[in-house]
Amino acid sequence: MPVTPPERNDALSNEGHPWWTLIGPGFATIIGLFMLTAVYRTDLISPVQMELGLSGPEFLVEGIVAYLIAAAIAFPLGFRLGARFLMAVTLPAIGVMLIGVLLIAFGGGAGMFLVGRVLNGLGAGAAIGVTTALVQGIRERRSIAAAVVAALGVLAVVVAPLINQVISGALSFRLMFLAAVPFLFAALIASAVIGIVQFAVAKRPAQPGPYGMPYPSPGPRP
């Protein structure tokens, strides 16, 4: 009598992703959205613009437009590949964001600031794409996960100018960007751990079914 093969015991099957895969990419997304408006103060005056001697149009292009264009370019990559290759997309995205932050913090001119903002946008766009793909593929509590990520993202955009005003007013805008470094490292570690766990669960062997071993039936005899 043929033995019916058991279903694969895989927590990361095609049915969706568990909610905890959102932790690393979601944290990186929130940091990326925070850095979008962190160049401003609450009065919409930018200490970056004043210190680097940029005109209003120059700062708008280098500080905001370049960031948004880079994010728009990287978003499809993260959205298409992030759910399947979590570490391969998320870790480089966070690394690019980290390099951009350091260039802005230690750079000496408008050119370095522009490069840093482009790198920030590329990393943030990829992270947002990964997070969006993961939210769409979540197995349970999808609406709750989407609401939490969206709320924290909006909160990051709103509070960034306030935090920037406090830090840059007391010290310098460069310290504002340096303050993002430990958070980016935390997101990097979280994404790496989640990717390792995801890989380990995906490679876990199937458990034997109640009526036989976990391999297909050899079929009827000729």
Beta strands, then each sheet from edge to edge (+ up, - down):
end
